C-alpha cells in the first residue's frame, strides 16, 4: 500500500482528474472535437499531452516536498484536498456542456479558502494532527486509484492523435465530366443555410425597430413556409438529414474525422454514410457542377467525392482556450491562464466578458469573413450551378453591432447577428443581380434549426436583456425559417400547413429535375408530402 500511494503515483492520479476537461473531448468515442476541427490536430493533442505531463511533474514535486519536509505537508495536502472539489466540479460542467451558475461555483471556491485558514491555525494541535493523517492517507489512496485511468487516457490520446495526424490535408475533390445536354436547360440553384435562423424572429414577431429589408424584399417574390418542422436541433445531425432525406439523431465518427454512419431514430438502425446517396450526387447525375462553402461541418472531408469546389471553416476554442491556430507553447500556457481568469471572474462582483469569450468571438468573425470571401468566388462563377452556402450567422454569440454596422466582440446579441444575416442576404442578391443570375436562379434560404433559447442560450453568460425580451422570456419556438424563390417568380406566397424540413432533398431534386418550376407546382408538391 505504501508503494501504491507513492507521491509520483498520487500526483499522476491527481493530474488525471484535474485535466479531464482537456483529455475528455479528445479521447471521447464520439470524436466530435476532431470531426469539427478544420485545422491541424497536432497542436491540440501535443499541447494536452504536455499539459498532463507538466502538471504531473509539478504535483509530484510538491507531494515529494510534503513528504520530506513536515512543515509543508499540512498546507500542501490541505490545499490539494480542499480545492479539488471546485476543480472537479468545473471539469464535470465542461465535459457535460453545462453552464455552472456563479451562485454555485463561487461558494465551492470560497469554502476551501476558509477551511485552509482554519487548517493552518489548527495544524499545531496534536488531536487535529491525528485526524489530518487519516484524511491524508484516505485522499492519497483515492487519488492514486485514478492513476491507472490516466495511463489508459494517455494511450488513447497517443493513438487518436496518430490517427488524426493528417486531418488538415486537402482532400481530392470530384472531377467534373462533360455530360450531354445544355447548361441553359439547368436552373441554377443557390441553397443558403443560415445557422439558427428563426422564422418567428424574421417574419412573425420581429424585435422592435429591427430592420431586415433584404428578408422583406425576398418575401415579396418567394414562398414562405410558416410552420416548418425542423430535422433536429443540432447542426451536425440536421445537415446530414437534409442532404440524405433520412432522419438522423446520432453520428458515428472515426478518429480521423470521417463520417462513417448515421443513426435512424425511427428504425433504430445505423446506416453507412455514403456521399453518393445525397442531393449533391443527385445534382451531378443531372449534369450540375456542385460547390459548397460551409461552416462547422467538415464538408470538404465527408463530401469530397461529390463536390467540384469546396471550402469550409470551423474555428473554435477547445477547453482551456486551446486552439489549433496557436503554437504548442501558447496552448500549454492557455489552460493556466483560463483557470486564473476563471478564479478572478468569480471573485469580481460584476464580471465582464472573459478572454475566452473574446477569443471565441474573434474566431467566429474570422469564420464569417473567410466564408464570405469564398462564397463570393463561388457565386461569381455561373458554371457552379448547384451551390450550397452554410453561414455561421445568426448563430450566437453576437459578433455584430447593428447600430454602428461593424463587427464587435462584446455587447452584441442574436438580434445583431440577424441584422448581419440580412446584410449578407442583400450582398448575395446584389452579386447575383450583377452577374444576371438572380431572376433565373432558384434560391432556397433556410435555417438548420430555430433559435435555441431555453434549450441552450438562456442559461449562458452571453445571454443579454435584449435576447430575453426578443424571446419573450426565453420561450423556444422551434420553427426555422424556410423560404424559396423559384426562377422568375414575382408573387408572394405563404404555406401555412406543416412542412417537414427532412423533405429538403426531395424538394431540391424536384428543382434539379425540372419537375418543380412554379409556385403553384411547389404548393401542390408540399401537399403531397403530407
FILUMKOL-827376 format. One record per residue (C-alpha): residue number from 1; residue in one letter; x, y, z. Coordinates in steps of 0.2 Angstrom, whole numbers. Layout:
BEGIN
MARZA   resi   resn      xx      yy      zz
MARZA    NUM      A       X       Y       Z
...
***
This chain:
BEGIN
MARZA   resi   resn      xx      yy      zz
MARZA      1      X       0       0       0
MARZA      2      X      15      12       4
MARZA      3      X      21      10     -14
MARZA      4      X       4      12     -21
MARZA      5      X       2      29     -13
MARZA      6      X      19      35     -18
MARZA      7      X      19      54     -22
MARZA      8      X      23      51     -40
MARZA      9      X       8      39     -42
MARZA     10      X      -4      51     -32
MARZA     11      X       2      65     -42
MARZA     12      X      -2      56     -58
MARZA     13      X     -19      52     -52
MARZA     14      X     -22      70     -47
MARZA     15      X     -16      76     -64
MARZA     16      X     -28      64     -72
MARZA     17      X     -43      71     -63
MARZA     18      X     -38      89     -65
MARZA     19      X     -35      88     -84
MARZA     20      X     -51      78     -88
MARZA     21      X     -59      93     -96
MARZA     22      X     -44      93    -108
MARZA     23      X     -42      75    -112
MARZA     24      X     -60      70    -111
MARZA     25      X     -66      78    -128
MARZA     26      X     -50      71    -137
MARZA     27      X     -52      53    -131
MARZA     28      X     -71      53    -132
MARZA     29      X     -78      39    -143
MARZA     30      X     -89      51    -152
MARZA     31      X     -73      60    -159
MARZA     32      X     -84      76    -162
MARZA     33      X     -70      88    -157
MARZA     34      X     -59      81    -171
MARZA     35      X     -74      80    -183
MARZA     36      X     -77      98    -182
MARZA     37      X     -59     104    -182
MARZA     38      X     -54     112    -199
MARZA     39      X     -36     115    -194
MARZA     40      X     -22     103    -188
MARZA     41      X     -25      92    -174
MARZA     42      X      -6      90    -169
MARZA     43      X      -6     106    -159
MARZA     44      X     -21     100    -149
MARZA     45      X     -15      83    -145
MARZA     46      X       3      88    -141
MARZA     47      X      -2     103    -130
MARZA     48      X     -15      92    -120
MARZA     49      X      -2      78    -118
MARZA     50      X      11      91    -112
MARZA     51      X      -1      99    -100
MARZA     52      X      -4      82     -92
MARZA     53      X      14      79     -90
MARZA     54      X      19      96     -84
MARZA     55      X       5      96     -71
MARZA     56      X      11      78     -65
MARZA     57      X      29      84     -63
MARZA     58      X      23     100     -53
MARZA     59      X      12      90     -42
MARZA     60      X      24      76     -39
MARZA     61      X      37      89     -34
MARZA     62      X      25      97     -21
MARZA     63      X      20      80     -14
MARZA     64      X      38      74     -13
MARZA     65      X      42      91      -4
MARZA     66      X      27      87       8
MARZA     67      X      34      70      12
MARZA     68      X      52      76      15
MARZA     69      X      48      92      25
MARZA     70      X      34      90      38
MARZA     71      X      31     109      39
MARZA     72      X      25     109      21
MARZA     73      X      14      94      22
MARZA     74      X      -2     101      30
MARZA     75      X      -3     117      19
MARZA     76      X       1     107       3
MARZA     77      X     -11      92       7
MARZA     78      X     -25     104      14
MARZA     79      X     -24     114      -2
MARZA     80      X     -25      99     -13
MARZA     81      X     -39      91      -4
MARZA     82      X     -50     107      -2
MARZA     83      X     -48     114     -19
MARZA     84      X     -50      98     -29
MARZA     85      X     -69      98     -27
MARZA     86      X     -70     115     -36
MARZA     87      X     -59     109     -50
MARZA     88      X     -69      93     -52
MARZA     89      X     -85     102     -52
MARZA     90      X     -78     114     -66
MARZA     91      X     -72      98     -76
MARZA     92      X     -88      90     -75
MARZA     93      X     -98     105     -81
MARZA     94      X     -86     107     -95
MARZA     95      X     -87      89    -101
MARZA     96      X    -106      89     -99
MARZA     97      X    -108     105    -108
MARZA     98      X    -117     113     -93
MARZA     99      X    -116     132     -88
MARZA    100      X    -111     131     -70
MARZA    101      X    -120     146     -61
MARZA    102      X    -109     158     -52
MARZA    103      X    -121     156     -36
MARZA    104      X    -115     138     -35
MARZA    105      X     -97     139     -41
MARZA    106      X     -92     154     -30
MARZA    107      X     -96     146     -13
MARZA    108      X     -87     130     -18
MARZA    109      X     -72     141     -22
MARZA    110      X     -73     151      -6
MARZA    111      X     -76     137       6
MARZA    112      X     -58     130       3
MARZA    113      X     -51     147       7
MARZA    114      X     -60     147      24
MARZA    115      X     -55     129      28
MARZA    116      X     -37     132      23
MARZA    117      X     -36     146      35
MARZA    118      X     -44     135      49
MARZA    119      X     -32     121      45
MARZA    120      X     -17     132      46
MARZA    121      X     -22     139      63
MARZA    122      X     -26     121      70
MARZA    123      X     -11     112      62
MARZA    124      X      -1     113      78
MARZA    125      X     -13     104      89
MARZA    126      X     -10      85      91
MARZA    127      X     -28      80      91
MARZA    128      X     -30      88      74
MARZA    129      X     -14      81      68
MARZA    130      X     -20      63      70
MARZA    131      X     -36      67      61
MARZA    132      X     -27      75      47
MARZA    133      X     -16      60      45
MARZA    134      X     -31      49      42
MARZA    135      X     -39      61      30
MARZA    136      X     -22      62      20
MARZA    137      X     -20      43      19
MARZA    138      X     -38      41      13
MARZA    139      X     -36      55       0
MARZA    140      X     -19      48      -6
MARZA    141      X     -27      31      -9
MARZA    142      X     -42      38     -18
MARZA    143      X     -31      49     -29
MARZA    144      X     -18      36     -33
MARZA    145      X     -33      24     -39
MARZA    146      X     -35      36     -53
MARZA    147      X     -18      33     -60
MARZA    148      X     -22      18     -70
MARZA    149      X     -36      28     -78
MARZA    150      X     -23      41     -83
MARZA    151      X     -12      28     -91
MARZA    152      X     -27      22    -102
MARZA    153      X     -31      40    -106
MARZA    154      X     -13      44    -112
MARZA    155      X     -13      28    -123
MARZA    156      X     -29      34    -131
MARZA    157      X     -23      51    -133
MARZA    158      X      -7      45    -142
MARZA    159      X     -17      33    -153
MARZA    160      X     -31      45    -158
MARZA    161      X     -18      59    -161
MARZA    162      X      -9      47    -173
MARZA    163      X     -25      43    -182
MARZA    164      X     -29      62    -184
MARZA    165      X     -12      67    -189
MARZA    166      X     -17      71    -207
MARZA    167      X     -33      79    -203
MARZA    168      X     -29      96    -211
MARZA    169      X     -23      88    -228
MARZA    170      X     -33      93    -243
MARZA    171      X     -45      80    -250
MARZA    172      X     -46      75    -268
MARZA    173      X     -62      83    -275
MARZA    174      X     -74      76    -288
MARZA    175      X     -68      79    -306
MARZA    176      X     -82      86    -316
MARZA    177      X     -85      77    -333
MARZA    178      X     -94      84    -348
MARZA    179      X    -111      77    -350
MARZA    180      X    -123      79    -364
MARZA    181      X    -136      92    -363
MARZA    182      X    -136     111    -362
MARZA    183      X    -132     121    -347
MARZA    184      X    -146     133    -352
MARZA    185      X    -158     119    -348
MARZA    186      X    -152     118    -330
MARZA    187      X    -159     130    -316
MARZA    188      X    -145     137    -306
MARZA    189      X    -148     133    -288
MARZA    190      X    -142     143    -273
MARZA    191      X    -145     135    -257
MARZA    192      X    -142     146    -242
MARZA    193      X    -142     139    -224
MARZA    194      X    -141     152    -210
MARZA    195      X    -137     144    -194
MARZA    196      X    -150     145    -181
MARZA    197      X    -162     156    -192
MARZA    198      X    -179     158    -183
MARZA    199      X    -195     160    -193
MARZA    200      X    -203     169    -178
MARZA    201      X    -189     182    -176
MARZA    202      X    -188     185    -195
MARZA    203      X    -206     187    -200
MARZA    204      X    -218     184    -186
MARZA    205      X    -213     193    -171
MARZA    206      X    -198     203    -176
MARZA    207      X    -189     213    -162
MARZA    208      X    -195     231    -162
MARZA    209      X    -185     243    -173
MARZA    210      X    -175     229    -181
MARZA    211      X    -174     232    -199
MARZA    212      X    -172     217    -211
MARZA    213      X    -175     224    -228
MARZA    214      X    -167     210    -238
MARZA    215      X    -178     197    -230
MARZA    216      X    -193     208    -233
MARZA    217      X    -189     210    -251
MARZA    218      X    -186     192    -253
MARZA    219      X    -203     188    -246
MARZA    220      X    -211     199    -259
MARZA    221      X    -206     186    -273
MARZA    222      X    -205     170    -263
MARZA    223      X    -214     156    -255
MARZA    224      X    -213     156    -236
MARZA    225      X    -216     141    -225
MARZA    226      X    -224     147    -209
MARZA    227      X    -223     130    -200
MARZA    228      X    -208     121    -204
MARZA    229      X    -204     106    -194
MARZA    230      X    -185     105    -191
MARZA    231      X    -175      89    -194
MARZA    232      X    -167      91    -177
MARZA    233      X    -159     104    -165
MARZA    234      X    -140     100    -168
MARZA    235      X    -132     106    -184
MARZA    236      X    -120      90    -185
MARZA    237      X    -136      79    -186
MARZA    238      X    -148      91    -196
MARZA    239      X    -137      94    -211
MARZA    240      X    -134      76    -215
MARZA    241      X    -153      73    -213
MARZA    242      X    -156      87    -226
MARZA    243      X    -143      80    -238
MARZA    244      X    -149      62    -237
MARZA    245      X    -168      64    -233
MARZA    246      X    -166      52    -219
MARZA    247      X    -170      55    -201
MARZA    248      X    -154      57    -191
MARZA    249      X    -151      59    -172
MARZA    250      X    -133      52    -170
MARZA    251      X    -117      51    -179
MARZA    252      X    -104      38    -179
MARZA    253      X     -87      47    -182
MARZA    254      X     -70      39    -184
MARZA    255      X     -54      45    -175
MARZA    256      X     -48      53    -191
MARZA    257      X     -63      64    -193
MARZA    258      X     -73      55    -206
MARZA    259      X     -92      52    -205
MARZA    260      X     -95      34    -205
MARZA    261      X    -113      31    -202
MARZA    262      X    -130      39    -197
MARZA    263      X    -142      33    -184
MARZA    264      X    -160      32    -189
MARZA    265      X    -171      36    -174
MARZA    266      X    -187      28    -182
MARZA    267      X    -179      12    -187
MARZA    268      X    -166      12    -173
MARZA    269      X    -153       6    -186
MARZA    270      X    -136      13    -191
MARZA    271      X    -134      16    -209
MARZA    272      X    -117      19    -218
MARZA    273      X    -115      37    -224
MARZA    274      X    -112      37    -242
MARZA    275      X    -109      54    -251
MARZA    276      X    -116      47    -267
MARZA    277      X    -133      45    -258
MARZA    278      X    -135      64    -256
MARZA    279      X    -143      78    -265
MARZA    280      X    -125      83    -272
MARZA    281      X    -124      66    -281
MARZA    282      X    -142      69    -287
MARZA    283      X    -136      86    -295
MARZA    284      X    -121      78    -303
MARZA    285      X    -132      65    -311
MARZA    286      X    -141      79    -320
MARZA    287      X    -125      87    -326
MARZA    288      X    -124     100    -312
MARZA    289      X    -107     107    -305
MARZA    290      X    -108     106    -286
MARZA    291      X    -100     118    -274
MARZA    292      X    -100     120    -255
MARZA    293      X     -95     134    -244
MARZA    294      X     -99     129    -226
MARZA    295      X     -97     131    -208
MARZA    296      X     -94     119    -193
MARZA    297      X     -97     103    -203
MARZA    298      X     -82      96    -212
MARZA    299      X     -90      97    -229
MARZA    300      X     -74      95    -239
MARZA    301      X     -69      80    -229
MARZA    302      X     -85      70    -230
MARZA    303      X     -92      75    -247
MARZA    304      X     -76      76    -257
MARZA    305      X     -82      63    -269
MARZA    306      X     -97      73    -275
MARZA    307      X     -90      91    -274
MARZA    308      X     -82     101    -288
MARZA    309      X     -77     115    -277
MARZA    310      X     -77     116    -258
MARZA    311      X     -71     127    -244
MARZA    312      X     -76     126    -225
MARZA    313      X     -71     134    -209
MARZA    314      X     -73     129    -191
MARZA    315      X     -63     139    -178
MARZA    316      X     -67     136    -160
MARZA    317      X     -59     137    -143
MARZA    318      X     -55     120    -136
MARZA    319      X     -57     119    -117
MARZA    320      X     -43     128    -108
MARZA    321      X     -43     141    -123
MARZA    322      X     -33     129    -133
MARZA    323      X     -34     132    -152
MARZA    324      X     -27     123    -167
MARZA    325      X     -21     140    -173
MARZA    326      X     -10     143    -158
MARZA    327      X       8     136    -156
MARZA    328      X      11     122    -144
MARZA    329      X      19     133    -131
MARZA    330      X       5     145    -132
MARZA    331      X      -8     131    -130
MARZA    332      X       1     124    -115
MARZA    333      X       0     141    -106
MARZA    334      X     -18     144    -111
MARZA    335      X     -26     132     -98
MARZA    336      X     -17     140     -84
MARZA    337      X     -22     157     -89
MARZA    338      X     -40     152     -91
MARZA    339      X     -40     145     -73
MARZA    340      X     -33     161     -66
MARZA    341      X     -46     171     -77
MARZA    342      X     -60     160     -70
MARZA    343      X     -55     162     -52
MARZA    344      X     -53     181     -54
MARZA    345      X     -70     182     -63
MARZA    346      X     -79     173     -49
MARZA    347      X     -71     185     -36
MARZA    348      X     -77     200     -45
MARZA    349      X     -95     206     -41
MARZA    350      X    -100     210     -59
MARZA    351      X     -88     200     -71
MARZA    352      X     -86     206     -89
MARZA    353      X     -83     196    -104
MARZA    354      X     -68     184    -102
MARZA    355      X     -53     182    -113
MARZA    356      X     -60     166    -119
MARZA    357      X     -77     174    -124
MARZA    358      X     -67     187    -133
MARZA    359      X     -56     175    -142
MARZA    360      X     -72     164    -147
MARZA    361      X     -80     180    -155
MARZA    362      X     -64     184    -164
MARZA    363      X     -64     166    -172
MARZA    364      X     -82     167    -176
MARZA    365      X     -79     184    -185
MARZA    366      X     -64     176    -194
MARZA    367      X     -75     161    -200
MARZA    368      X     -88     173    -207
MARZA    369      X     -76     183    -216
MARZA    370      X     -67     168    -224
MARZA    371      X     -84     160    -229
MARZA    372      X     -90     177    -236
MARZA    373      X     -75     178    -247
MARZA    374      X     -76     160    -253
MARZA    375      X     -94     162    -256
MARZA    376      X     -92     177    -267
MARZA    377      X     -79     167    -278
MARZA    378      X     -92     153    -279
MARZA    379      X    -107     164    -284
MARZA    380      X     -97     174    -296
MARZA    381      X     -94     158    -306
MARZA    382      X    -110     154    -315
MARZA    383      X    -103     137    -320
MARZA    384      X    -105     131    -302
MARZA    385      X    -124     129    -304
MARZA    386      X    -128     119    -288
MARZA    387      X    -121     130    -274
MARZA    388      X    -123     127    -255
MARZA    389      X    -119     141    -243
MARZA    390      X    -119     137    -224
MARZA    391      X    -116     153    -215
MARZA    392      X    -111     155    -196
MARZA    393      X    -125     168    -193
MARZA    394      X    -136     172    -184
MARZA    395      X    -129     159    -173
MARZA    396      X    -124     166    -155
MARZA    397      X    -114     173    -149
MARZA    398      X    -115     190    -156
MARZA    399      X    -102     197    -167
MARZA    400      X    -110     212    -175
MARZA    401      X    -116     229    -169
MARZA    402      X    -131     234    -180
MARZA    403      X    -130     252    -174
MARZA    404      X    -113     255    -180
MARZA    405      X    -113     242    -194
MARZA    406      X     -97     234    -188
MARZA    407      X     -90     219    -181
MARZA    408      X     -88     218    -162
MARZA    409      X     -83     205    -149
MARZA    410      X     -93     212    -135
MARZA    411      X    -111     219    -131
MARZA    412      X    -119     210    -146
MARZA    413      X    -133     198    -147
MARZA    414      X    -143     186    -158
MARZA    415      X    -153     201    -164
MARZA    416      X    -137     210    -170
MARZA    417      X    -132     194    -179
MARZA    418      X    -150     194    -188
MARZA    419      X    -146     211    -195
MARZA    420      X    -129     204    -201
MARZA    421      X    -138     189    -209
MARZA    422      X    -150     202    -218
MARZA    423      X    -134     211    -224
MARZA    424      X    -127     195    -231
MARZA    425      X    -143     190    -240
MARZA    426      X    -143     208    -248
MARZA    427      X    -125     205    -253
MARZA    428      X    -129     188    -261
MARZA    429      X    -143     196    -271
MARZA    430      X    -133     211    -277
MARZA    431      X    -119     199    -283
MARZA    432      X    -131     188    -292
MARZA    433      X    -140     203    -300
MARZA    434      X    -123     209    -305
MARZA    435      X    -120     193    -315
MARZA    436      X    -138     192    -322
MARZA    437      X    -141     177    -311
MARZA    438      X    -154     182    -298
MARZA    439      X    -171     181    -308
MARZA    440      X    -166     165    -317
MARZA    441      X    -160     156    -301
MARZA    442      X    -169     145    -288
MARZA    443      X    -164     152    -271
MARZA    444      X    -168     142    -255
MARZA    445      X    -165     151    -239
MARZA    446      X    -167     142    -223
MARZA    447      X    -162     139    -205
MARZA    448      X    -155     122    -200
MARZA    449      X    -165     124    -184
MARZA    450      X    -173     138    -174
MARZA    451      X    -165     150    -161
MARZA    452      X    -162     138    -146
MARZA    453      X    -167     150    -132
MARZA    454      X    -170     140    -117
MARZA    455      X    -163     124    -124
MARZA    456      X    -145     131    -124
MARZA    457      X    -143     150    -124
MARZA    458      X    -154     157    -110
MARZA    459      X    -143     149     -96
MARZA    460      X    -126     155    -104
MARZA    461      X    -116     170     -98
MARZA    462      X    -118     178    -115
MARZA    463      X    -137     180    -114
MARZA    464      X    -142     198    -115
MARZA    465      X    -158     208    -109
MARZA    466      X    -161     211    -127
MARZA    467      X    -162     192    -131
MARZA    468      X    -173     190    -115
MARZA    469      X    -185     202    -122
MARZA    470      X    -185     196    -140
MARZA    471      X    -188     178    -135
MARZA    472      X    -202     183    -123
MARZA    473      X    -193     177    -108
MARZA    474      X    -183     163    -116
MARZA    475      X    -198     154    -124
MARZA    476      X    -192     142    -138
MARZA    477      X    -201     142    -154
MARZA    478      X    -194     128    -164
MARZA    479      X    -199     134    -182
MARZA    480      X    -184     138    -193
MARZA    481      X    -186     150    -207
MARZA    482      X    -189     142    -224
MARZA    483      X    -190     152    -240
MARZA    484      X    -190     148    -258
MARZA    485      X    -188     159    -273
MARZA    486      X    -192     150    -289
MARZA    487      X    -185     156    -305
MARZA    488      X    -193     172    -312
MARZA    489      X    -206     172    -298
MARZA    490      X    -214     189    -294
MARZA    491      X    -228     185    -282
MARZA    492      X    -228     182    -263
MARZA    493      X    -235     165    -257
MARZA    494      X    -236     158    -239
MARZA    495      X    -239     140    -235
MARZA    496      X    -246     138    -218
MARZA    497      X    -248     119    -217
MARZA    498      X    -234     110    -208
MARZA    499      X    -219     105    -219
MARZA    500      X    -205      94    -213
MARZA    501      X    -188     100    -217
MARZA    502      X    -182      82    -220
MARZA    503      X    -190      83    -237
MARZA    504      X    -177      96    -242
MARZA    505      X    -168      83    -253
MARZA    506      X    -184      78    -262
MARZA    507      X    -188      97    -265
MARZA    508      X    -171     101    -272
MARZA    509      X    -172      85    -283
MARZA    510      X    -188      92    -290
MARZA    511      X    -180     108    -295
MARZA    512      X    -164      99    -302
MARZA    513      X    -175      88    -312
MARZA    514      X    -187     102    -318
MARZA    515      X    -202      95    -310
MARZA    516      X    -204     110    -299
MARZA    517      X    -204     126    -308
MARZA    518      X    -218     137    -302
MARZA    519      X    -226     142    -285
MARZA    520      X    -242     133    -289
MARZA    521      X    -232     117    -293
MARZA    522      X    -222     119    -277
MARZA    523      X    -238     121    -266
MARZA    524      X    -246     105    -274
MARZA    525      X    -230      96    -271
MARZA    526      X    -230     101    -252
MARZA    527      X    -247      95    -250
MARZA    528      X    -242      78    -257
MARZA    529      X    -228      77    -245
MARZA    530      X    -241      77    -231
***
